[in-house]
Amino acid sequence: MDSTLPLSEQSFVQKQRDRLIQLRRQLLSAARNEQSEESAINATSVAGAREFEDDAQRLALLDLDGAAAARSQQRLMQIERALQKITDGTYGLSDVSGKAIPRERLEATPESIYTLAEVKALEATSRRRGKDGANQSPR
């Protein structure tokens, strides 16, 4: 953490670091629980009688879980990046433009590495690419 920051900013960055570490723990714990749950469901499915409706429901749930897992993975990457930015002394500055990210945004989403305008622009670009087959949503 950059010791040249005013004391109030150092305190804010330390608080954000603690929040980011807690968020990382929660996401990793949730991922482990989901994997255990999926393994238990798969074991039950193999051992028991099969109902095609159950299989369809499981496939739909796995699809939803896959999307949630992708979002969680993206968020984990951003948390790691935000923690690195704290270490580098660049926390609160956009990775795209270097502009300051408003404190309110950082308080709401501590892993923010882009300004809101940049997120919207990146999402618009992503949607255009999504029509071509590539879809990724930055936060």
Secondary structure per residue as TSV (DSSP state, phi and psi in degrees):
chain	resnum	aa	ss	phi	psi
A	1	M	-	360.0	141.1
A	2	D	-	-74.9	114.7
A	3	S	T	-80.3	-2.4
A	4	T	T	-83.7	-7.9
A	5	L	S	-71.1	150.5
A	6	P	-	-58.7	153.0
A	7	L	H	-54.9	-40.3
A	8	S	H	-64.2	-37.0
A	9	E	H	-70.8	-39.0
A	10	Q	H	-60.0	-41.4
A	11	S	H	-64.2	-43.4
A	12	F	H	-62.3	-46.6
A	13	V	H	-63.8	-39.6
A	14	Q	H	-64.6	-41.6
A	15	K	H	-61.9	-42.5
A	16	Q	H	-64.9	-39.9
A	17	R	H	-58.8	-46.0
A	18	D	H	-61.8	-41.2
A	19	R	H	-64.6	-42.3
A	20	L	H	-63.2	-41.9
A	21	I	H	-63.6	-41.5
A	22	Q	H	-65.4	-42.9
A	23	L	H	-60.4	-42.5
A	24	R	H	-60.4	-45.3
A	25	R	H	-59.1	-45.0
A	26	Q	H	-63.4	-45.2
A	27	L	H	-65.1	-41.6
A	28	L	H	-66.5	-39.1
A	29	S	H	-64.8	-44.2
A	30	A	H	-61.7	-40.2
A	31	A	H	-63.8	-42.5
A	32	R	H	-63.3	-42.3
A	33	N	H	-63.5	-40.8
A	34	E	H	-64.3	-39.7
A	35	Q	H	-65.0	-41.5
A	36	S	H	-63.5	-43.1
A	37	E	H	-62.9	-44.3
A	38	E	H	-63.3	-41.1
A	39	S	H	-62.4	-41.6
A	40	A	H	-64.6	-41.5
A	41	I	H	-64.7	-43.6
A	42	N	H	-63.4	-40.0
A	43	A	H	-64.9	-40.7
A	44	T	H	-66.3	-40.7
A	45	S	H	-62.5	-41.3
A	46	V	H	-69.9	-36.4
A	47	A	H	-80.1	-26.3
A	48	G	S	-102.6	177.8
A	49	A	-	-68.0	150.1
A	50	R	-	-102.7	133.3
A	51	E	-	-116.5	125.4
A	52	F	H	-62.7	-32.2
A	53	E	H	-63.4	-40.3
A	54	D	H	-62.8	-41.3
A	55	D	H	-61.4	-42.7
A	56	A	H	-63.0	-42.2
A	57	Q	H	-64.8	-41.9
A	58	R	H	-61.7	-42.2
A	59	L	H	-63.3	-41.2
A	60	A	H	-64.3	-42.8
A	61	L	H	-65.4	-40.0
A	62	L	H	-64.0	-36.8
A	63	D	H	-63.8	-45.8
A	64	L	H	-63.3	-43.3
A	65	D	H	-62.6	-37.3
A	66	G	H	-63.2	-41.5
A	67	A	H	-66.0	-41.7
A	68	A	H	-65.4	-39.8
A	69	A	H	-64.7	-38.8
A	70	A	H	-64.0	-41.9
A	71	R	H	-64.6	-41.4
A	72	S	H	-63.7	-40.4
A	73	Q	H	-63.5	-42.5
A	74	Q	H	-62.1	-43.2
A	75	R	H	-65.8	-40.0
A	76	L	H	-60.6	-40.6
A	77	M	H	-63.8	-39.6
A	78	Q	H	-70.3	-35.4
A	79	I	H	-63.0	-45.8
A	80	E	H	-61.1	-40.9
A	81	R	H	-64.9	-43.1
A	82	A	H	-62.8	-40.4
A	83	L	H	-63.9	-38.9
A	84	Q	H	-65.0	-39.5
A	85	K	H	-64.0	-34.8
A	86	I	H	-62.1	-46.5
A	87	T	H	-60.4	-40.4
A	88	D	H	-77.5	-13.6
A	89	G	T	82.5	18.9
A	90	T	-	-115.0	12.2
A	91	Y	T	-60.4	135.9
A	92	G	T	94.1	-1.8
A	93	L	B	-112.3	138.2
A	94	S	-	-63.9	139.9
A	95	D	T	-70.4	-23.2
A	96	V	T	-84.9	-53.4
A	97	S	T	-112.1	-16.5
A	98	G	-	80.6	0.6
A	99	K	-	-72.1	154.0
A	100	A	B	-67.5	135.9
A	101	I	-	-89.0	127.4
A	102	P	-	-54.9	140.2
A	103	R	H	-55.8	-38.5
A	104	E	H	-59.6	-38.7
A	105	R	H	-67.2	-42.2
A	106	L	H	-65.5	-35.5
A	107	E	H	-67.8	-38.8
A	108	A	H	-75.0	-39.8
A	109	T	-	-136.1	86.1
A	110	P	T	-61.3	-19.9
A	111	E	T	-87.7	8.9
A	112	S	-	-59.3	129.0
A	113	I	-	-123.5	3.9
A	114	Y	S	-134.7	155.5
A	115	T	-	-72.7	163.1
A	116	L	H	-62.1	-40.4
A	117	A	H	-61.4	-38.9
A	118	E	H	-68.1	-38.7
A	119	V	H	-60.9	-45.8
A	120	K	H	-61.1	-42.3
A	121	A	H	-65.3	-42.9
A	122	L	H	-65.1	-38.4
A	123	E	H	-67.1	-39.2
A	124	A	H	-62.5	-42.9
A	125	T	H	-63.3	-42.1
A	126	S	H	-63.6	-40.6
A	127	R	H	-63.7	-40.5
A	128	R	H	-63.1	-42.3
A	129	R	H	-67.9	-34.4
A	130	G	H	-57.5	-32.1
A	131	K	T	-67.0	-22.2
A	132	D	T	-96.7	-1.1
A	133	G	T	115.2	-14.3
A	134	A	-	-108.3	123.4
A	135	N	-	-136.7	117.7
A	136	Q	-	-144.8	135.4
A	137	S	-	-115.7	112.0
A	138	P	-	-79.0	152.8
A	139	R	-	-134.7	360.0
